[in-house]
Amino acid sequence: MRLLVEMGIFGGFLFAVYPISVARTHDVFEAKDAVVVSSALLLCYSIGAIFGPVFASGVMTILKNPFGLYVYWSLVAGVFAVITIYLKHKESLPIIFILPSPHTQPDRQRPAILCTT
């Protein structure tokens, strides 16, 4: 039962990758390119859906262990992290922090101060 719950949590996090990718991509591109960008993302998602299970089963076979699935996903997540860091440095967009204002009262709604780096 515990494994079933853990797999449900893992799947919930895993299925959030595509919608977050779509949202981030649409933030970068203009609205007139939405259809083209969405179709490219869907094509990439489909290619991953075809080859991902094949590669995952290959890793599980090489390790001779069903936990090779988690090793595979760790490798994929590591590749995604490296690509994200590279693109973030290449893009060099400012990071926005939202800080609470020091002049707020605890019983009132907090106004925010936007700070950029």
C-alpha positions in Angstrom: 0.0 0.0 0.0 2.9 2.4 0.9 4.4 1.8 -2.6 1.1 2.7 -4.2 0.9 6.0 -2.3 4.5 6.8 -3.1 4.0 6.1 -6.8 0.9 8.3 -6.8 2.9 11.2 -5.3 5.7 10.5 -7.8 3.3 10.5 -10.7 1.7 13.7 -9.5 5.0 15.5 -9.6 5.9 13.8 -12.9 2.7 14.8 -14.7 3.3 18.5 -13.7 6.4 18.7 -16.0 4.5 19.1 -19.2 2.1 21.9 -18.1 4.9 23.8 -16.5 6.9 23.5 -19.7 4.0 24.8 -21.7 3.5 27.7 -19.4 7.1 28.7 -19.3 7.4 28.4 -23.1 4.4 30.6 -23.7 5.9 33.2 -21.3 9.0 33.3 -23.5 7.4 33.4 -27.0 4.9 35.9 -28.4 1.2 35.2 -28.6 1.3 35.0 -32.4 3.6 31.9 -32.1 1.4 30.1 -29.7 0.1 27.4 -32.1 3.6 26.7 -33.6 5.2 26.5 -30.1 2.4 24.3 -28.7 2.7 21.9 -31.7 6.5 21.7 -31.2 6.0 21.0 -27.5 3.4 18.3 -28.2 5.8 16.7 -30.7 8.6 16.6 -28.2 6.3 15.2 -25.6 5.2 12.5 -28.0 8.7 11.5 -28.8 9.5 11.3 -25.1 6.4 9.2 -24.6 7.6 6.8 -27.3 11.3 6.5 -26.4 11.1 7.2 -22.6 9.7 3.7 -21.6 12.2 2.0 -23.9 15.2 3.8 -22.3 13.7 3.3 -18.8 13.4 -0.4 -19.4 17.0 -0.5 -20.8 18.3 1.1 -17.6 16.2 -1.3 -15.5 17.7 -4.2 -17.5 21.2 -3.0 -17.2 20.9 -2.5 -13.4 18.9 -5.8 -13.1 16.6 -4.0 -10.6 13.2 -2.4 -10.8 14.5 0.6 -9.0 16.4 1.4 -12.2 13.2 3.4 -13.1 14.1 5.9 -10.4 17.7 6.0 -11.5 16.5 6.7 -15.0 14.2 9.5 -13.8 17.0 10.9 -11.7 19.2 11.0 -14.8 16.5 12.7 -16.9 15.8 15.2 -14.1 19.6 16.0 -13.9 19.7 16.6 -17.7 16.7 18.9 -17.4 18.3 20.8 -14.5 21.6 21.3 -16.5 19.7 22.5 -19.6 17.5 24.8 -17.4 20.6 26.3 -15.7 22.3 26.8 -19.1 19.3 28.4 -20.7 18.8 30.6 -17.7 22.3 31.9 -17.9 22.0 32.4 -21.7 18.6 34.2 -21.3 19.8 36.4 -18.4 16.4 37.5 -17.4 16.1 39.3 -14.0 14.8 37.3 -11.1 12.0 38.9 -9.2 11.7 38.5 -5.5 8.5 39.6 -3.7 9.3 40.8 -0.2 6.8 41.9 2.4 6.8 45.6 3.2 8.3 46.5 6.6 5.6 49.0 7.1 2.7 46.6 7.4 0.5 45.7 10.3 -0.1 42.1 11.1 -3.9 42.4 10.9 -3.9 44.0 7.5 -3.1 42.6 4.1 0.6 42.9 3.3 1.6 45.1 0.5 4.6 43.8 -1.4 7.8 45.3 -2.7 9.2 44.0 -5.9 13.0 43.7 -6.1 14.9 42.6 -9.1 18.5 41.4 -9.5 
